[in-house]
Amino acid sequence: MPALDERPYPPEQPDRPQPLSAAEEALVRALGRIMMVLPRTIDADMLRDAHLPLSEYTTLMHLSEAPDRRMRMSELATASLVSLSGMTRIVARLEGAGLVERVRCDEDARGLHAVLTEAGFTRLQQAWPAHLASVRRHILNHLDGADPAALTSVLDRFAS
């Protein structure tokens, strides 16, 4: 396959995208690798060290930070970056373990809240050291000399 800057574009296409420089191409490919590898790596660490998948840890974390430790299922799915059906499966597993309860919304009888139980909060506290160690090992330890606030600002622009 030719390099991106060597791919042909019709000459009559004046708005064609600018080819990537070698540095830009390397950045795009590195970001792609990070997006695929990092969640899998942290998930593997969480399963090995805390016996809790990253998806469940993230769900418990969001609930712990929410007012009254409760969120609408749709809001929890959005915050956790999973589909509503995916969140339903995660919450069902957590509910089966007694870590979360589902309750009807007072303001909308059709909606459901996920509510973090005391057991769920305790489980989150138990898993937190494994998550912290993994995040430090796979992310923060690689940022020597980088300004975390500036990097966060740049990364936040991707999601806006």
C-alpha positions in Angstrom: 0.0 0.0 0.0 1.5 3.4 -0.9 2.2 5.9 1.9 -0.6 8.3 2.6 1.2 11.2 0.9 1.6 9.2 -2.3 -2.0 8.2 -2.8 -3.5 9.6 -5.9 -6.4 12.2 -5.8 -8.2 13.4 -8.8 -6.7 16.7 -10.0 -10.2 18.2 -10.2 -10.6 17.8 -6.4 -9.3 21.1 -5.1 -10.4 20.4 -1.5 -8.4 17.2 -1.1 -7.0 16.5 2.3 -3.4 17.5 3.0 -1.1 14.4 3.1 0.2 13.4 6.5 3.8 14.1 7.3 5.8 11.2 8.6 5.5 12.6 12.1 1.8 13.0 11.8 1.4 9.5 10.4 3.5 8.1 13.3 1.3 10.0 15.8 -2.0 8.7 14.3 -0.7 5.1 14.3 0.6 5.4 17.9 -2.8 6.8 19.1 -4.5 3.9 17.3 -2.3 1.4 19.1 -2.9 3.1 22.5 -6.7 3.1 22.0 -6.6 -0.7 21.4 -3.9 -1.8 23.8 -4.3 0.4 26.9 -7.8 -0.7 27.9 -7.0 -4.3 27.3 -3.8 -4.1 29.3 -5.5 -2.3 32.3 -8.4 -4.8 32.1 -5.9 -7.7 32.3 -4.2 -6.1 35.3 -7.6 -5.5 37.0 -8.7 -9.1 36.4 -5.4 -10.5 37.7 -4.9 -8.2 40.7 -8.4 -7.3 41.7 -10.6 -10.0 40.1 -12.8 -7.2 38.7 -13.0 -6.3 35.0 -12.2 -2.7 34.1 -15.8 -2.2 32.8 -17.2 -3.1 36.2 -14.6 -1.0 38.0 -15.4 2.0 35.8 -19.1 1.5 36.5 -18.6 1.4 40.2 -16.3 4.4 40.0 -18.9 6.6 38.2 -21.6 5.5 40.6 -19.4 6.4 43.6 -18.9 9.9 42.3 -22.6 10.5 41.5 -25.0 12.3 43.8 -26.5 9.8 46.2 -24.3 7.2 44.4 -27.0 6.8 41.8 -27.3 7.4 38.1 -29.8 6.8 35.4 -28.8 3.8 33.3 -28.5 5.9 30.2 -26.3 8.4 31.9 -24.1 5.7 33.4 -23.7 4.1 29.9 -22.7 7.5 28.4 -20.2 8.2 31.2 -18.7 4.7 30.9 -18.5 5.0 27.1 -20.6 1.8 26.5 -24.0 1.2 24.9 -27.1 1.1 27.0 -27.4 -2.7 26.3 -23.8 -3.2 27.3 -24.4 -1.2 30.5 -27.5 -3.3 31.3 -25.3 -6.4 31.1 -22.6 -4.9 33.3 -25.1 -3.7 35.9 -26.9 -7.1 35.9 -23.5 -8.8 36.8 -22.9 -6.2 39.5 -26.4 -6.5 40.8 -26.0 -10.3 41.0 -22.9 -9.8 43.1 -24.8 -7.4 45.4 -22.7 -4.4 44.4 -25.4 -2.4 42.6 -29.2 -2.2 42.8 -31.6 -1.1 40.1 -34.4 1.1 41.2 -37.2 2.8 39.3 -36.8 6.5 38.8 -39.1 8.6 40.9 -39.6 11.2 38.2 -40.0 8.7 35.3 -41.5 5.3 36.1 -40.1 3.9 32.9 -36.5 4.8 33.7 -34.1 2.9 36.0 -31.3 4.2 38.3 -28.3 2.1 39.1 -27.4 2.6 42.8 -24.1 1.7 44.4 -24.6 -0.4 47.5 -22.3 -0.3 50.5 -20.8 -3.6 49.4 -20.2 -2.1 45.9 -18.4 0.9 47.5 -16.3 -1.4 49.6 -15.5 -3.5 46.5 -14.4 -0.4 44.6 -12.1 0.6 47.5 -10.6 -2.8 47.5 -10.0 -2.7 43.7 -8.7 0.9 43.7 -5.0 0.0 44.5 -4.8 -2.4 41.6 -6.3 0.2 39.2 -3.9 2.9 40.5 -0.9 0.6 40.1 -1.9 -0.3 36.5 -2.6 3.3 35.5 0.7 4.4 36.9 2.6 1.5 35.3 1.0 1.8 31.8 0.3 5.6 31.6 1.8 7.9 34.1 5.3 6.4 34.4 5.7 7.1 30.6 5.0 10.8 30.9 8.3 11.9 32.5 8.8 15.6 31.9 5.3 16.0 30.3 2.9 18.5 31.8 -0.2 16.4 32.7 -2.5 19.4 32.7 -1.4 20.5 29.2 -1.7 16.9 27.9 -5.2 16.6 29.4 -6.2 19.8 27.6 -5.0 18.4 24.3 -6.6 15.0 24.8 -9.9 16.6 25.9 -10.1 18.3 22.5 -10.5 14.9 20.9 -13.7 14.2 22.8 -15.3 17.6 22.3 
